[in-house]
Structure formats: structure tokens, C-alpha cells
């Protein structure tokens, strides 16, 4: 059975898409730890990040870096934090989180709920900063 992330990447479940190419998909987390929290996934279903082969792992990280560079331009923040926890969904993924303090990356804190219009605005703002090949 496909994971929820595989179904999102295929368009079977709606998402706030930030970017994609033929191998990777980036979208807003619907329960962010901070506004602008992005999840970056391989479209190929792999349970654990470190089960990716070296080439795919490196390509995923480089794709995430491009998204983070766009986030930094679009979101008011000091840095973009990254985490690869991998327990919540059995599909390899990287969290990219706009940070102004370490507290912005506390996964134990109550998750945020943003209105649909704000989620759309954030996704579009990040996407607008990205190179055309991943928009």
C-alpha cells in the first residue's frame, strides 16, 4: 500500500506544493512546527532516508538545498533548519523549517494550524523564488 507521501506526490491527496522535478516533491507540512515548514520527499517510495542509494541521497539533499534557498528569500527568518527524523511516516523525508530561534524547531510543541489562504500564500511565495526547472 502506498504511503500518504506517495499519494501526495502523485496528486491523489491534495497538498500545498512548493516544488517538484521528476524525482522529488516538496510541499508544506499541514501541521507545521513553524509557518513555512516544508517536507521534501523522493517520489520513489523508500521507508528510511539512509536506505536511499548514495546518488539518490545526494540528489535529494541538493534538491532540498534549492528549496531552502528559496525559503530563505520568501520567509522572514534567520536560517532554515533541517531535520530527518523519519518516524512519523514510513517514507524518506526531510523537514525544512524557517528558524528565528531554536524553539522554532521543537517537534514536541503543539503544531500550528494555518488558514488555507495563508498556506497557499506561503507555498506560492516560496515557489516564486525557485529556479524554473523545479517550479
C-alpha positions as CSV (number, residue, x, y, z in Angstrom):
1,X,0.0,0.0,0.0
2,X,1.3,3.4,-0.9
3,X,2.3,5.8,1.9
4,X,0.4,9.1,2.3
5,X,3.5,10.9,0.9
6,X,3.5,8.8,-2.2
7,X,-0.2,9.6,-2.7
8,X,0.5,13.3,-2.2
9,X,3.3,13.3,-4.8
10,X,1.0,11.5,-7.3
11,X,-1.7,14.1,-6.7
12,X,-4.1,11.6,-5.2
13,X,-4.2,13.7,-2.0
14,X,-4.2,17.5,-2.2
15,X,-1.1,19.4,-1.0
16,X,0.4,22.8,-0.9
17,X,3.0,22.1,-3.5
18,X,6.2,24.1,-3.3
19,X,8.3,22.5,-6.0
20,X,9.0,19.2,-7.8
21,X,11.0,17.6,-10.5
22,X,10.9,14.1,-12.0
23,X,12.4,12.6,-8.8
24,X,11.5,14.7,-5.8
25,X,8.5,16.6,-4.4
26,X,8.4,19.4,-1.8
27,X,5.2,20.5,-0.1
28,X,4.1,22.4,3.1
29,X,3.5,20.3,6.2
30,X,-0.2,20.7,7.1
31,X,0.7,20.6,10.8
32,X,3.8,22.7,10.8
33,X,6.1,23.4,13.8
34,X,6.6,26.8,12.2
35,X,4.9,28.6,9.3
36,X,6.6,27.7,6.1
37,X,7.6,24.2,7.3
38,X,8.3,22.2,4.1
39,X,8.6,18.4,3.6
40,X,10.9,17.2,0.8
41,X,10.5,13.6,-0.4
42,X,11.7,11.3,-3.1
43,X,8.8,10.3,-5.3
44,X,10.2,6.7,-5.2
45,X,8.8,5.1,-2.1
46,X,11.6,4.3,0.3
47,X,10.9,3.9,4.0
48,X,14.2,5.2,5.6
49,X,16.3,8.1,4.4
50,X,19.5,6.2,4.8
51,X,18.2,3.3,2.6
52,X,18.5,5.6,-0.4
53,X,21.5,4.8,-2.6
54,X,24.3,7.4,-2.4
55,X,23.4,9.1,-5.7
56,X,19.7,9.5,-4.8
57,X,20.5,10.6,-1.2
58,X,22.9,13.3,-2.5
59,X,20.4,14.4,-5.2
60,X,17.6,14.7,-2.6
61,X,19.8,16.8,-0.3
62,X,20.7,19.1,-3.3
63,X,17.0,19.4,-4.2
64,X,16.3,20.3,-0.5
65,X,19.1,22.8,-0.6
66,X,17.5,24.6,-3.5
67,X,14.2,24.7,-1.7
68,X,15.8,26.0,1.5
69,X,17.5,28.8,-0.6
70,X,14.1,29.8,-1.9
71,X,12.5,29.6,1.6
72,X,15.2,31.9,3.0
73,X,14.2,34.5,0.4
74,X,10.5,34.1,0.9
75,X,10.1,33.7,4.6
76,X,11.2,36.2,7.3
77,X,13.8,34.0,9.2
78,X,17.4,33.9,10.2
79,X,18.0,30.4,8.9
80,X,16.4,27.3,7.5
81,X,16.7,24.3,9.9
82,X,16.7,20.8,8.6
83,X,15.7,17.5,10.3
84,X,15.4,13.9,9.2
85,X,13.5,12.1,12.0
86,X,11.7,9.6,9.9
87,X,9.4,8.0,12.5
88,X,6.1,9.7,11.6
89,X,5.6,8.4,8.1
90,X,7.3,5.4,6.6
91,X,8.6,7.3,3.6
92,X,12.0,9.0,3.5
93,X,11.7,12.8,4.0
94,X,13.5,15.9,5.1
95,X,11.9,18.7,7.1
96,X,12.9,22.3,6.2
97,X,11.9,24.8,8.9
98,X,12.2,28.6,8.9
99,X,14.1,29.5,12.2
100,X,14.4,32.6,14.2
101,X,15.3,30.7,17.4
102,X,16.0,27.1,18.4
103,X,12.5,26.9,19.8
104,X,11.1,27.1,16.3
105,X,12.3,23.5,15.7
106,X,10.7,21.9,18.7
107,X,8.7,18.9,17.4
108,X,7.2,18.3,20.8
109,X,5.5,21.7,20.8
110,X,1.9,22.0,19.7
111,X,1.7,22.0,15.9
112,X,0.4,25.2,14.2
113,X,-2.8,25.4,12.2
114,X,-2.8,28.0,9.4
115,X,-5.7,29.1,7.3
116,X,-5.9,27.6,3.8
117,X,-5.3,31.1,2.3
118,X,-2.1,31.5,4.3
119,X,-0.8,28.1,3.3
120,X,-1.4,28.9,-0.3
121,X,0.3,32.3,0.0
122,X,3.4,30.7,1.7
123,X,3.6,27.9,-0.9
124,X,3.3,30.4,-3.8
125,X,5.8,32.8,-2.2
126,X,8.4,30.1,-1.9
127,X,7.7,28.7,-5.3
128,X,8.1,32.1,-6.9
129,X,11.8,32.3,-5.6
130,X,12.8,28.9,-7.1
131,X,14.5,28.2,-10.4
132,X,12.1,27.4,-13.3
133,X,13.2,23.7,-13.5
134,X,11.6,22.9,-10.2
135,X,8.6,25.2,-10.2
